[in-house]
Amino acid sequence: MALNPLRATTDNVSLLNEFTERVETRQAPGDALEVLHDWVSNKFPLSVLGAARTYLKGPSWRSPRLGRDVFLHASAPEGWWDEYAAMASRQQDPAAMIAKCSLMGCTWTETMQMIDPVGIDRWPYEISLKHGIRDGFLCAVARRWLVIYWSRKVLGNVLTQPMRIVLFAAASLTALRLDQLTDPDSGAMGERARATPRELAVLRLVSLGKQTEEIAELLGLGEETVRSHLKKVQSKLGARNRAHAAAEAIRQQLIP
C-alpha cells in the first residue's frame, strides 16, 4: 500500500509535539541531549554524538571546551573527542566547511564525496572511522549550534528526505533548549585577543595581494605602522606569516 504523504506529515508533527514537551522540561544540557538520543534512536538508525555552539565571528575551533562550547552525549565513542580535539589544535579543522555543506541536508559520506578531501584534510573522517563512526548527519541550526547524529552504518540510502527533515526539526528544538540552558555570552573558544579595526584593515589589503608600501599609502599610515599591525595580528591569530594571518582571518569571518 502506498504511503500517504499527508498522513506521514501529520504523524511527524505529532511526534515532534511529543518531543517538544519532553525536551523543554530538561534542566541541563546533558539531559536535553539524552531526550534527543532516546527519541531519535527509537525511530532511526542513529545515535546523538553531541552539540557545539558556533560563533559567527571570532576565534576558530582550535580550542573548544567541553561543557562550555561542546556537549557530548554518552553514546559518543570513548576516546573520539580527545583525539579529535588534539588534532584540531594542530591542524585546520574543516568542520566549518563541512557544516556549510550540511546545510543541504547531506550525510557525512555524501559530503565527503562532494568535497573530496585529500591527505591531511581527511583527518576528521579517518578519526571517526577509527572510533567506529561510519557516517553522520550534521544539523547547523540558525548559525548558532551544530547538532550531530552518528551511525555505525552508511546512511545515504537509509535516511529519506522526510526523515532528514524530522531529524533537523528535532535538532533545532534541542538547540533552542540548549540556548536557554547555557550562557550565550560565555566567551569565545580560547582566549585569543580580538584584532583591532586597523589590524583587520591591513589584513584585508594583504588578502588582496597588496604590499606593505601600497597598504601604507591606501590607509594613510606609515610603513612601520603597517608592519607593527601585521606583527600584532599575526600573533593574535597564531599565524606564521602575513598570508597565513589573512587566510585565518577569512576562515574566522573577520574579513570578507
Order of alpha helices (4+ residues) and beta strands (2+ residues): alpha-alpha-beta-beta-alpha-alpha-alpha-alpha-beta-beta-alpha-alpha-alpha-alpha-alpha
